[in-house]
Amino acid sequence: MMGMLRYVDRRNTDCFKWDGLDKTFSRGDLLAMWVADMDFQVPECVRRRLSDYIELGTFGYYNPPAGYYNAFIEWEQKYHGYEVKREWMRFAPGVVPAFNWLVQMLSGEGEAVAIMQPVYYPFMKAIENNGRRLVNCPLLQTDRGYEMDYDGFEETIVREDVKVFIFCSPHNPVGRVWKKDETRRMLDICKRHGVFVISDEIHQDIIMSGNKHVPSAIVGDEAGTYDDILVTLTAATKTFNLAAVQNSIVIIPDKTIRAKWDMFSQGIRITGGNAFGYIAVQAAYEEGRPWFDELLGVIEGNYRYLRERLEAELPDVRVADHEGTYLLWIDFSAYMDKIIAKAAGASGANSADPGAENAAVTAMQHLMEDECGIAVDYGAWFGGSEYAGCIRVNLATCRENIETAADRIIGALK
Ligand SMILES: Cc1ncc(COP(=O)(O)O)c(C=O)c1O
């Protein structure tokens, strides 16, 4: 590719997205457009600073430098207008561990934790695996795209005695970048009823032009309006393709919540991460912006290309108005009869029984895996068979892969 961005063929590199296909799908030779990481090499600054450390060759206990914290604080201030204080920052080896721990800290066994489906499925797991009660307040699908159902949310919170809400901002998988007023309205409801909000903002930087991400922490009229109910989670993971170094940032402005976090993290003895994570993240935030700007252009270009191709050739497809993340939500529900008929007509393990309740789910798998040879995240993963007509496609790859996916899907459905 041109410029700083370099596509890497990651097959046979022990990566989950390409080399772990057969664990989840019927075959290992699919075009991988599922797991939310990128097929691009990280910025040169990250590779250089990690190489320097490896060359140094002493891997004793690491003391994260002030520069790591400052790099994040400056990034957050410069690109999101959020003034984070050093003493509010805590470490977690991933945003997923962080929200699992927070569910344990902020709610008790059997208590209700809310989400808005369709949503990132580890949210559901965090609730179920920790013995909490899952309460779903689904997003509404309107002419303007997906929106929060404020009245339904408030009514549900009260009825179910919800203690914690896990919020996804920007939203994976529907690609919404919540407007300031939308987030504020949701937070006002939570504040009124004493509900803690875990705001997962891992996708905060991947914002399509014309949209603006506003951190939950600063949507109020005054600084700190929601501090007593809010924890924000973010990381350089999505922005710079750094999932493997397992370094994420927990922002807790409130002293009482912070004390709970500190007691918990002391209890499990995880208060910091490995050197590679700190070094990579610091380098990325300090020097990686030009690389990231180029990346954003590629993601936006891939979105526009895929949308135009699908809409031109499959007029009833509904491609989400993509505002943020590199994960595109595409709805093929209008073609479901055809998709089910195709699956029913095919022989083999994935053929669908049109009478079965999950016919749409298996038919979609048949279409993507058997007919198109593509691995995607299925809509049903994000909230059940109601979303069986949808898929989530990863745009953070080379144009050639996007073209291949478009050709195959159009070829199968036209
Ligand atoms: C909303 C959301 N949160 C968290 C993660 C993963 O976080 P981590 O790798 O830091 O555990 C993802 C990855 O897809 C995500 O989409």
The ligand as a Tripos MOL2 file, in Angstrom:
@<TRIPOS>MOLECULE
LIG
   16    16     1     0     0
SMALL
NO_CHARGES

@<TRIPOS>ATOM
      1 C1        -16.3920   -2.4820   22.4300 C.3       1 LIG1
      2 C2        -15.1550   -3.2830   22.6310 C.ar      1 LIG1
      3 N1        -14.5820   -3.3660   23.8370 N.ar      1 LIG1
      4 C3        -13.4650   -4.0740   24.0660 C.ar      1 LIG1
      5 C4        -12.8380   -4.7440   23.0300 C.ar      1 LIG1
      6 C5        -11.5940   -5.5430   23.2860 C.3       1 LIG1
      7 O1        -10.8720   -5.0060   24.3070 O.3       1 LIG1
      8 P1         -9.5040   -5.6510   24.8360 P.3       1 LIG1
      9 O2         -8.8280   -6.3300   23.7020 O.co2     1 LIG1
     10 O3         -8.7690   -4.4700   25.3590 O.co2     1 LIG1
     11 O4         -9.8860   -6.5860   25.9430 O.co2     1 LIG1
     12 C6        -13.3890   -4.6780   21.7490 C.ar      1 LIG1
     13 C7        -12.7590   -5.4250   20.6490 C.2       1 LIG1
     14 O5        -13.3700   -5.6850   19.6510 O.2       1 LIG1
     15 C8        -14.5600   -3.9290   21.5480 C.ar      1 LIG1
     16 O6        -15.1190   -3.8380   20.3360 O.3       1 LIG1
@<TRIPOS>BOND
     1     1     2 1
     2     2     3 ar
     3     2    15 ar
     4     3     4 ar
     5     4     5 ar
     6     5     6 1
     7     5    12 ar
     8     6     7 1
     9     7     8 1
    10     8     9 2
    11     8    10 1
    12     8    11 1
    13    12    13 1
    14    12    15 ar
    15    13    14 2
    16    15    16 1
@<TRIPOS>SUBSTRUCTURE
     1 LIG1         1 GROUP 0 **** ****
